[in-house]
């Protein structure tokens, strides 16, 4: 994988699904991301941002759309472990309220 190439790796854990985003999430890579960030009705979706190197408004919009869909489906979507640059984007936009602490049970599937 190139350093900036975008990739999504997912696995299940008890009660939800975790998605590790890697590379750059921007207008060129965010197509259909919201549709990929899904899980069973009522489940918790965790988006791990520890390997995300760039996030623009298009990528943020895709995560926001996935979060709205998860909530409408009786679940929730949170993000965790953002890199400093990505955390700054979340802070500026007010979406840092989505950030949650890492839970050890999420490591079982990754």
N, C-alpha and C positions, 0 to 999 in steps of 0.2 A: 504494500500500500504506500502510495506517495504520502508525504507528510500532510498535505492539504486535502487529500482525497476524503470525501465524506463517506462514513460507514455507520450502520446501525446494527448492533449485536443485541439480541434479546434472549431472555430466559425466564422461566417461571419460578415463583416461590409461593409458599403457602399463602393464599389470599390475594395474589396479584402477579404482576409481570414487571420485570426491570428491562429498561432499554439503555444501553451504553452508546452514546453518540461520540463519534471520533472524527476529527478533522475539522473542516470549515462548513458551517451551516449558513448558507446564504441563498440568494435568489436562484442560483444555478443548481443547488443541491436539495432544496426544500420541497420540491414537487412530490406530492403524495405522502409526505411525512406524516401529516395528521391522520391519514388513513392507516398508516403502519403502526402508530402509537395507540393500539387498542388492546382490550382485554375482555374478559368475561364480565357480564353485567354485575355491577356492585363491587368490582375489584379495585385494588389500588394499583395505579400505574406509576412507576418510579423512573424518572429520566435522569440517568447518571451523566453529568457533564464534565467529569474529571479529565477527559481526553479531548474535549471540544476546544479547538484553538481559536475559533472565530464565530461570532453570532451577529447577524444583522437583523433588520426589522422583518424581513421575509421569513427567516428562520424562527424568530420570536412569534410571528403571526401563526406559523404552522403549529408550534407548541401550544399556543393559546387556543387554537381551534381544537386540538386534541384534548386539551383540558376541559373545554366546554362540553365536548362530546362525552367525555368520561363522567362528568358531573350529571349530565342529562341521562346517562345510563345507570345512575345510582352509585357510581364510584367516585374516585378522585384521582387526580394526577398531581404529582409533586416533582420537584427537581432537587438534586443533591450534588454536592461536591463540585460546584462550578469553579473553573479556573479564575484567577483574579480579573482578567479582562472580561470574561463572560459575566462574572458577578457584577462588575461595574455596569454593564449593559442592563442587567436585571435591576440594579439599583436606580439607574437613571429613568427607567421606564416604570418603576413602581412594582415590577413583577418579582422583586426579591422576596415578597411575601410567600411565594411558591416554594422557596428554598427550605428544605428540612434536613435534619441531621441524618447521617448514615445509620442504618440499622443492620446489625450483623447478619440477620436472616437473609438479607438480600444477596450476600456473598455466596450462599450455598449454590445458586444456579449459575453464577458467572465463572 
